[in-house]
Every structure is written in C-alpha cells, then in structure tokens.
C-alpha cells in the first residue's frame, strides 16, 4: 500500500509499467514477474482483478460497465470478497502488462495545481494464486481378505493466496490544490476515506475495543491488512518542499502509528472435494467388485456343503432302514418258531396228563414205575420251557442291540443336522453383513453424487429452507440421478424390505443402528412409506423408541417416524399405537439438538391433521413441543414454530366449521408468551411460522382479549404493515379489520392502522 500527499510518487512507485526503461518498473509489474517465476501452470493458477474506489463506489477497471460492485462478507469467517469483479487468468507477463494498460486508461485522473495527473480514485490490484496440494497415500489392509489391500483416498487440499496492491489517492488541501466544483467533491471523498483509514489504524494501535471498519468501503476492503491475517507492507511518500511541511509531518506520523499494528499470519487451505469425489468413486468400484466376488464364492461353498450333507444323510437313512428291516424279520421268524414248539409240547403234556389220570381212576392205583415216568416227563417239560424262555430273552437282547445301533446312527444324523443349523446361522449372519455393506455402498454413492452436484452448481451445499417438511438430506434421495432409480429404492429391491426390517431386531448394536438409518432413508421416499407401515416398520420403530436408550438409535428412529408422519394413514397409526406419548417422553429425556429436531418435526407433522387435535393435546404433544424450546437451537425452534402454526391453522378451520368452540388449546397450555416473544425472530423460518400462528389464533374472537393482554395486538399490527410476505400481511390486516374487539382496542390506543 502506498500512502502520502498528492504528487509525491505513489503511482510512480506502484503502477509504473517500464515500457521504455525496465529499471523504472513499478511494484505491480515486479511482483507479478516474481509470482509467475515461482509457479507452475500444471498445479497453480493465477487470476487478476483491477478495481478503483471512486466516490465511495467500487468500479471495475477491466470492465467499465461494471461500475457498482458490492462487498460481500462471510458471516462465519468475516472474510471480504467481491464476487461481482472481473477475474482474468494470467498465463504470462505480457498478458498482465496489457491488462494494466487497459485498467490505467479507465482510471479517473485530473489536473490540479499540485499535480498535472492527480489520481482521483484509489486503485486496487488483487492477484489470486491457487495451488493444489495432495497428501501422501498409504495402504490399508482389507478386513475380508488379508492378502488383498486397497489404498485409502488421499485428501487433496487447495491452498489459496491473495496479493493486494493499493495505490491510494493522495491527500490534499483544497486551498493548495485549487479543487472546485466536481473536483472538490472528489477531494472530499478521498480525504474522507483516508481519514477513516487513519481512525482504524489509531484504534488498532491503541488496542481499542471498537475499530470503525465500516466507516468507509476502503477500510472494509483492507480489514485483513491491518490487524488481520495478511502480511502488510506500507510505502510512505513525502515531498521535499518546506511549503508542505504539515502534510509531510502528518504522513510520517501515520506511518509510525501503522508500525504498531501486529498481524496474525494464517495459511488458508480447503479440501478439493471434486477430486476427492472421483477417487471415492474408484474405491467404491473396487469394493463392489471384491464384495461380489467373495459373496459368489461364499454362496458356492454353502451350496456345495448343503449338497454333500444332503447326500450323506440320504445314504445313512437308506442303509439304516434296510438293516433294521432285516433284523426285524429275522427276530420275528425265530420268535414264531419258538412259540410254535412250546405250544406243541404243552399240548402233548396235557394229553399225557389226562390219559394217566383216566387210567388211575380205572385201576384205582398207580404203579411206582408210571409215577416215576410222569415225574421225569414233567421235569423234562420244565427244562424245555426254561430253555425256551432263555431263547426268548436272547432274541429280545439281540433286538435291543439292534435298536442301540440304530440310536448310534441317529446320533450321527443329529450331529449332521447340528452342523447344518450352524452353517445356516453363519449364512444368516453373512447375509446381514452383506445387507449392511450394500446399504453402506448406496450411502457412499449417494453422498458422492450429492457432492458432485453441489460442486457442479458451485454451491457449498443445501441450506435450511424452513419449509413445512422436515429439512433433511433424505429429501434429496427422491431425486433420480441420470434417469436411474433413487439409490435407496434400488437397495430395497435388491435386499428386500422385510429383511431390512428384521435387522432392527438384531443382537448386534452396530447392525441395529445401521438398519434404523436405512429405514429412515427409505421412509423419506413417499413411495416407500405405505410399504414400510404395511410390513410392520412403524411398530418396530416405535418399539426402538420405547426400549433403547442409545442416542443414535433414538435420533434416527425419531427421524424415520417424522418422515412416516407426513402420510395421513401413518399419522393415525402413530397415535393409535401410543406414538405421541413416546415422542413426548423422548423430548423430555433427550438433550441432543438433532434428536429434539427430529422429535419436534414428527409432532409438527401430526399437528397438521384436523382429526388428531384433541388426542395430541390430551397425550401431552403440545406441552412436549413447548418443552423443547429449552434447547434454543434454531432448527429445533423452527420445527416447534411449524407445529404451533399447523395446530393453530387446524383450530381456526375447526372453529370456522363450527366443530370447536372455546379458547385455543395453545393458549390453555401457555404457548402465547413464547409466540409473542418470537414473533419478530431473526430467523426467517421461525418468524414466518409464528406470524401465521398469530393470524390464525386471532381469527377466533374468544382468544382476542388474552391476545391483547399478552401483547399480541402490537405484533399483529406490525405483521400487517412490515411482513415480507404479501399473503401473511393481507391475512393479518383482514383479521384485525374483521374483529370488533381488536378494532376497539386499536381506536383506544390511537394506533395508525
């Protein structure tokens, strides 16, 4: 930056081109030579903007038609930029010299008593240099196969630098320069901006709590140069004439004060998301191919083991059945023969016994020899019977041995069945892992596509719009990419909705959390909501909300319920299954703003159903909604405001139709003070919903007196005059005009309406 009295050589020092004598080149030309010599066209890019600050307006010296460029400040970092300025890519030194010559022809200059070519504007040359820096890549072992490996994608960084060269217009005293008319106005503007610069330097040098950077556009543009993140050099130019001793002293004092200012240098880097997205796509393709190969190999192994086990079981069953049948027939034949012999012997003994008895009766006596013979016959019969019983016992023992051998074969079959069950269980676990991998793959693909579209549009991402639906990146999942189906719809077709819902009951906490996320993504698509409810997904989500204390599970489950709550049929089911009470308990326990945002969004969607008003109020839904304002997060407050607006709208409609009478349930639960407090909130979504809620509450005459005592009348008058939306402004005006109570109070207070 060059600072000094007019005519002391500032433009000579900075902007001299040196066409005739290269030794007379100015700092602008020399600095560009140094930058071009230290950069590479392969990795670096250089662009230039050339501006002038004339009469407190920023004009483009490279495009004279662009004569009023706005200054834009980043609210997060405070960085200043000029998005409307022309940026020209520089390839060589000759190109830069041509641009400088073009800019100098458009710069405002005039003839004064002190300088024949006095600059009447501050010239600002901005040089932007961008360099791509790539971190080292390193291999990461694959969990699925120890022999294979893949490379984690590097993090491409973009390092940006900015050189600002400022040729300040010279300060002048009017009685010396002889400026008059329009030149006098120019001199006033120049001295005013230089005075503002001096005030800022004084404030920073004295560590003042307030630095008046906004007093001039010059100080706003140079906020990084003094006390900021830049390295700053100041060139002070003075004249040797004793006539200008006062200006010389003032210039030197300015330089002394500027030397007391300390800057904090900072390197500015950012990620090159476009390059990172391409590398992620390559990694995704590799992971997909490896996963498909291992999955195919696993399926082949399982099928082969099943076939072998099936053949072995069939062979064992066949052999066992044949052996058992043979032994059974053999035992039956032996048993029948033994029984037949015993029966024949028994009949023969009975006959002999009867004959002997008859002979004894006839003869009256039995000889000793006959008695002995009968006794021996009886003993023989007893021996034969004993031997037959032993033979029967032997047959039975053989049958028992056959049975035991069959039991041994049964044990072998049981072991095989157990092995098959273990393999089936392992297969089920692997199927769950495959499902999770597929969902992760779809998630990564979706995020990469989103990042690519954001980069193509040149925007950093989607901002929160505050519409009546939940703000969520899942709403973008409904869009199709290049005419293809949405990624989560494709996942649902490949894996199956029922299988995804079964994973909600998995014993593995990580699988359960990921399954909840997948269901939430599917629920964001309107076409899937009815299917999820029919398959029992809503019941499963409510069970998760009731039984799990994990914050991630509760947050994602509440988000899925909020998405399902946009469907009228699902809303009734949520209420019937006690969903309002569960959401109220979650709102009371949770502290995470994102969890509260999801719960508030679900209740807000339910508030838009006319049939559920009484049930929402009785189950504590409105009190839970108001209780979440303790969080103070803008997104949570926006959802609370949306729910209050939906509820007030339904109440107003029910009152108009004659279905409801009496004052509003919102006022019953004490919502009016919070509504009045946030009626003019800085956040546009909160303010818009609260303004609608106030208009709907005011349409019912019963609420008028309490609204007046609570200060709502003043907000309604403000809305009717200052609201940015025409429909809300007209509704407020119509409501105030149609209410006798409000009209009477407006007349009493003397409000201009």
Buried (B, 14 or more C-beta within 10 A) or exposed (E): BBBBBBBBBBBBBBBBBEEEEEEEBBBBBBBBEEBBEEBEEEEBBBBBBBBBBBBEEBBBBBBEEBEEBEEEEEEEEEBBEBEBBBEBEBEEBEBBBEBBEBBBEBBBBBEBBBBEEBBBBBBBBBBBBBBBEEEEEEEEEBEBEEEEEBEEBBBBBBBEBBBBBBBBBBBBBBEBBEBEEEBEEBBEBBBBBBEBBBBBBBBBBEEEEEBEBEBBBBBBBBBBBBBBBBEBEBBBBBBEEEEBEEBBEBBEEBBEBBEEBEBEEEEEEEEBBBBBBBBBBEBBEEBBEBBEEBBEEBEEEBEEBBEEBEEEBEEBEEEBEEBBEEBEEBBEEBBEEBEEEBEEBEEEBEEBEEEBEEEBEEEEEEEEEBEEEBEEBEEEBEEBBEEBEEBBEEBEEBBEEBEEBBEEBEEEBEEBEEEBEEBEEEBEEBBBBBBBBBBBBBBBBBBBBBBBBBBEEEEEEBEEEBEBBBBBEBBBBBEEBEEEEBBBBBBBEEBEBEEBBBBBEBEBEEBBBBBBBBBBBBBBBEEBBEBBBEBEBBEBBBBBBBEBEBBBBBBBBBBBBBBBBBBEEBBBBBBEBEBBBBBBBBBEEBEBBBBBBBBBBBBBBBBBBEEBBEBBBEBBBBBBBBBBBEBEBBBBBBBBBBBBBBBBBBBBBBBEEEEBEEBBBBBEBEBBEBBBEBBBBEBBBBBBBBBBBBBBBBBBBEBBEBBBEBEBBEBBBBBBEEBEEEEBBEBBBEBBEEBEBBEEBBEEEEEEB
